[in-house]
């Protein structure tokens, strides 16, 4: 896992004044919404005797351990130990680790590198479709029993469409992938899938001559993904996904189906959600059966030209993990 990264952990509506525990790559966090209305994230266990702080309470913007009443402020510092005599010193070790957290696009996000006064936490980068109110957005979520790398690669893979999705995005699609149009940028990967057949479902409305409307897949490395599908007349349907590794072998997917037309149509909401779940569950069934579960070194698998985007992603991911682990 890339430790210096923002990961979505739960829908915003699920976070209130009661502490909530969540897990990112085998690390437990406790989250709460403070009196200031902002989310706060901490390591999940009390430094005194390891009590699960999600069983505690929030009082005056402090997290209170349910075992001995130790109180921790938003920085994670212990401010009160009820068993201590008046003016007794509080041990320096009496603190929980605080992590940056934010509330964006209906999700609570945690930056999985502890807060440090000398280190700036990068801004959570999102797609421009979230920067305007002129979109209808419907959220959803699901969990896969599959590793983070395998799951992300599945949404960058074009050549699986006619085999995994024969009745939806792969219907009547030629298995031949010719001249795959993709680019690797400093922020991630962009793919422009060309129609592999005259009625390719990923291109429902052919772009008129001279108009640059085409289906686009974009990944903000390493875990934010969107597919933009033109519907004509500057109308677009999009599906946003973000991937959170909860363990080395499980990945939680938070998603949003979006469109910038017919904003009050419940039928389109239902259609888009139903289609998205159907397609993702087809992917899920295949990805969950891959072995080894954790994506191996690239030399351990065979590759062809149509694997370009997935090869580049795995290389980027492994390089980023190596740099974090070695410092260079």
Steps between C-alpha positions, in 0.01 A plus 500: 500500500610855437493651847518863394160513336137596553259207538122515533383314809123556538209713379485842665151436635631212713737717701363688799597564859525128571846358421517257207775246428619427148795317344739591221751233402490317835533823699207596722390862528237663717310796359266756647338827407608766744307792645647701215308279255823369347611137482794390712695175468725324752671168559228274637641379833576674825874521585420410863365144470403472135128554541297540181431874491202457268317385815571836661321832491559852373485776760585863435687406180705239686504124448446321833619143558226279649746300715662762727362829368820630343419800278670584171479830317476538116880478472500164680659640818368370832367794699352328805550176693226470766707268723784753528534726802461870433795641303650153446692492171353325199750263334627612162406157366136563591383595155325350201617564147293759315448473124375764254135452409255685280141491380462514120247384237290329767790290632734514799864475391808421711857579402687196622816681601493647854469874540835672540551868560797511264328317215226633277213263426415516129156615394256226407482516120165420336355520153346823361154338486489541879571872488156604375144446622374440145525124537270236639700268730390172656746320731553128553760265648609137491782276625720262302700210639794601283818699538515871429731469199290229335179702545640825361656318204158355413357845423800586280475179298330539161550159343284312752174667387364242252582211734395628843215729383351326193152648553595852607819696432645215297201415283595465131850624581789355303764347727772665289637813668670703232703816574387547861492874568632572849740740667693492826508834677660611825157479664400162359373333183250610233346252254283571195341166404427495129194315376606145428172443310257738323258493795748499785290568814771717655444747214117528494500818294773532234673836521421727202793590272726753668349445845728346759229319699607144572495259789781572742636301792720689744686382808633745758779284636467283692135460594254745339345398168230632267348400168336776296253396232360757250126491446491777237423874522765543771316255725715255693455197721787419733586237756747588773676236711754523778674196645601447863711198600357383831735201522761355265227284348186716522412828331203726567358691205317831546324626188282774357292479182465844345338689211453864399154465340148399611606564856161405648461164325476217753479255210847602380631473858372144523617407151852632552536336841362167380730500197803596710441232763443238230828584324704532819369170634609332178847646554494408869429132428805477274741712703423311821614174336843630387805338655721604654256737665766767533631612162852365454807658345441570131758237403282231658215540248474511120399826331389626158457844343138541614621475862676837470292697756502222760872445460566869549274514807667204668842643424398840642352339810798278573740791441303723740498230769872442456575872531290524817669198652854599415478877492621514141 
